[in-house]
Amino acid sequence: MPTFCRHNRLIQNCPICSREQSVEPRPVLSSSAPKVNQPRPAPPRVARQRGGAARPAPGGVRVKRLARGVDDGYRTPLAPGLRSSADAERLAEELAFAAGRLSLLEQDPPALYAEVSHGDGDPEERTWLAFLIAYLAPLEGDDPFASIRRVRVPWRSIDELSLEGVETGPRTAHDPDRGLATVEAYRTWAERAGSQAAAFSGDGGWAPERRFERAFERLAFPGMHRDARYELLVSLGRLGLYDLRAGKLALGGENNVTVAAKRVFGIGDPLLLERRAADLAGACEVPLDALDLGLFNWDRPPAPASGDGAGGGRVTAGLGEYSEPDPGYLATARAALGL
């Protein structure tokens, strides 16, 4: 039976009574909890490049510094993360441009998009061309599809495809280090279904939104990132090749669209991001899938002074000269955002 001393402690735990009664004291055990007075580990060192630019040290954390407009008291429930009317104005412009681009793809698609939409040839060839456009991404300049035309081969001759040294656009999924691995994965995916058409069509009883969602999930093989998958399915639907319609933005993971959505909507939960994105699209009277390119462009830094579009400015995604926001969509977006 345990014996307690006059100090209401176990005798072996009491430094006074254990000495008086010649009882061997219990060894003192240190707590496993961390001590608050212990120094905290130093944060990763950040090296400085010449000119004062910060860059992470090897093995450190990469920090992306995002530009924000000056807080001028602007507030809107549609975009709780915005504190600047300049940011809201830019968001309205990018949504209007992206929505106008989708309308153009449906009504008068330019260049190679027209071949996908109105081509008289094999649907497999048209689908393959749409994949190449989304995978390599149009360039920014006078001829957005120059590099795609240069490397393009027929679907039946895919083994002759060479992407060595190919120039790619801002939203490309192509990684030179992977070579043709992603293209091969796409071909395997299509052949497993019987054809590209069968792979994208899925079950004939599916709603367009379900068909879009299932294809988006099944295209998630290595190297085919979120932006390329989403753009491919949007273009195939808008160009009329398959009955596909986006029911959500498919936000999540590490990509510019999700980062921009978190900034605009002031929250990180994917379900709430999707809900607020749908509310914004409805209020601005733009298609939901317009928010994909709209948020991507909104998150980009301004174009450099050289004006060559490298590293900043609006991505026209194949429209080239058609680079201005649609006036009608711009009016409704500005009104919804209270500008």
N, C-alpha and C positions, 0 to 999 in steps of 0.2 A: 504494500500500500504506500502511496506517496506520502511523504511527511512534509508539512508546512511549518515554517518558522514563525517567529513573532512579527516578522515583517510581511507576513502573508505571501511568502514566496516558497517555492520548493527549496529545501535546505541546500541541495547541491547547486542551486542557481543564485543563492544569496552569498555575496562575498564576505559578509560579516559572520553569519551563523555557521557557514561551512568551515570557517577558520576556527571558530570557538569549539565546534564539536568534532573537529578533525575529520570532516567529510571532504572527499576529493571533489572540487568544483567541476561543473560541466564545462567542457571547452566552449569558448565563445565562437560562434559561427557568424561569418560576415554575410550580410544580405546580398541576394542576387540582383536586387534592384540597382540600376545605375546611380552613381552619386552625382548630385546636382553640381557639386563643386569641381567635378572633373572637366578639364578643357574639352570643348567640342572640336571635332576634326575640322581642319581648315577646308574651305570650299575649293573646288578645282581651280587651279591657276589659269588665268586667261592671258595669253600672250598678246603682245601688241605688234601689229605690223608697222612698217614705216608709214608715217603720216597719221598715226594714232588710231587706225582701224583695229577693232578688237577681233580676235579669232580664237576659238577654243584650243586649249592645249591638247596634245594627243591623248585620247582616252577621256577627254572632258565632255561637258554637255554643250551641245550646239544651241545658241540662243538666237532666235530670229527677232529682230527689232522691227515692230510694226508701226507704220506711220499712222497718226490719228490727227483729225482736225482739232482746232482749238474749241474747248467747251464754251459755247456761247449761249447755253441755257436751252438748247433744242431738246425736246423730248417727244416721243411718240410711242404708244402702246404696241404698234406694229413692229417696231425695231427697238426694243428696250435697251440694247447695248449702245445705241448711238447717242452721242452728247454734242454733236456738231452738225449744224445745218449744212456745212460744206460736205461732210460725209454723206448726209442724207441726199443731197443733190446729186452727188456722184453715183449713189446707189440707184436713184431714179433713172439716171442716164444709162447705166449699164443694164438695168432690167429692160429698158426700152429698146436698146440695141439688140439684146439677146432675143427678145420677143419678135422684133422685126426680122431678125435672121431666120427664125423658125417659119415665119410667114413666107419669106422668100423661098425657103427650101420647098415649101408646099406648092407655091404658085409659079415660080420662075427660077428654078435652081440653076446656079451658074456652073460653068466648066464641067469638071468630072462629076459633080453632083447630078448634072442633067443626064449623064450616061447611066447612073444608078437608077434614076427616076423614070426616064423615058426610053431607056435602051430597048432595042428590039431583039437583042440577043438572049442567050441563055440566062435565066435568073441566077444560076450558080456563078456566072461571071460577074453579074451586077452585084451580087452579095459579096463576092471576093473583093471587088473594087471598093465597096463601102468599108470592108474590114481594113484594107490598106490605108484608106484615107484616115480612119479613126486611129489606127495603130501608129502610123508615121506622123500624122497631123500636118495640116497645110502650113506652109511657110507664111511669114508676114512680108509682103512685098508686092511687086507688080504681077508676079506669076506664082500664086500660092501653091500650085500643083506641079511645079516643074520637076521636083525630085521624085514625086510619085509616078509621074509619067515615065521618067527615065528608068526606074527599076521595075516597073509593072510587067508582069508576065501572066499568061492565061492560067486559070485555075487548074486546068489539066496538065500544065507544065510547071507546077509549083516547085518542082525539084531544080528548075533552072534559076530560081530567084536568088539574087545576090544583093545583100544590103550593106556590103562593105563600103564604108565611107559615105553612106547616104546622109544627106542633110535632112534634118527633121524639124518639125514645128514645135511651138511652146508647150503643147499638151501631149506630146508623143509618149508612147509607152515603150518605145524601142530602146533597148540597152545594148550597145555594141559588144559588151562583154558576154552577153548571152547569145549573140549571133542569131541564128534562126530558131532557137529553142521554143520561143513563144509562138512563132508561126507554125511550127510543127505540132505544137500542142493544140492549136486551133484546128489544124487539118484533122488530127486524130479525133477531136471532139465532134467535128462535122461528120466524119466517116462513121463514127460509132452510131450516129443517129440515122445514117443512110445517105444524107446529103445536107448541105448547108440549109436548104429550104426546110427540110424536116426538123432540123435542130432548132431553128428559130420559130417555126410554126407551133411546135409542141402539140398539145391536145387541141383538136378543133373546137371543143366546147369551152375552152378557157376564155375569160374576158381579156380584152387587150392589156389591162393593167396586170393581170396575173401572168400573162404570157411574157410581158416585159420583166417582171420580177423573177420569174423562173429562169429566163435566159440570162439575166444579170448574175444570178447565183452560179449558174453552170459555166459561165465564161471566166470564172475566177481562178484560172490556172496561173502558175508563176509567170510574172512578167506582164500580165494584163491587168493594169491597175484600175482603180475605180473610175477615173476620169475617162479613160479610153473605152471601157465597157459601157458607161452611161452614154457617151457621145455616139458610139456605134449604134446602140439600140434606138436612141432618139432619131438619128438620121435615117435609119431603116424604116422607122415608122412615119416620119414626116415626108420622106420621099415616096411613100406609098408602096414599098416593096413587101412589107409584112404588117399585119394588124397589131401594132405595138403602141402602147401609150403608157407614159410614166405616171404611176400613182403616188410616188413619193420621190424624194431626192436621193435616197440610199446613202444617207450621211453616216459617218463613222470612220474611225481609223485616222491615219496621218495623210491628209491631202488638203490642198488649198481650199477647196470648196467647203469642207467641214470646218476648217479653221475660220474662214470668213463667216460662216453661219454662226459660229459661236460668238464672234465679235459683234455681229449685227443683232442677234437675238439675246445676247447677254446670258447664255446658259449653255451647259455642256451635255445635258441629257439628250440622247438621240431621239427619243420619242417626243420630247417637248420641242426639240429643234424641228422635227418634221411637222408638228402641229403648227408652230409659228410660221414656218415656211409656207404652208398651205394658206394660212390666214393672210400673209403678206401678198401672195400671188392673187388671191381672190380680191382683196381690197384694191390692188393696183390694176386688176383686170388684165393680167398677163398669164400665159400658160405656166403651170408649175415647173415644167422642164426648162423654162427660160431662166429660172434661178440658178441653174447649173453654171452656165457660162457667165451669167450676170454676177454671181458671187465671186467666181474665179477672177473676173476682170476687176471687180471692186477691190479685191485684196492685193492686186498688183501695184507695185510702185509706179510713179509717173514715168512717162517716156523720157529717156535721156535727152540732153540738149542737142545731141547729134541728129536726133530725129529718125534714127534707123530702126527704132522699135525693139532693139536688142535688150532684153532684160527688164523691160517695163512697158507701160502703156497698154492700150486695149488690144486684145487678141481678137482678130476679126474672124478666125476659124473658117477660112476659105472664101470670105466675101471680098477681100482685097479692097477695091475702091468703095464698096458700099459699107463705109465705116462709121456712119453717123446714126444716132438714135432715131428710132421711128417717132415722128412728131405726135401721132395719136397716142401711142403707148406712153410717151413721155408726159403728156398732159395728164393722163389718168394716174400715173405713178406719182407725179408731183402733187396732185390733189390729195391722193390717199395719204401721203407722207406729210401733208400740211405745209407744203413749201410755197 
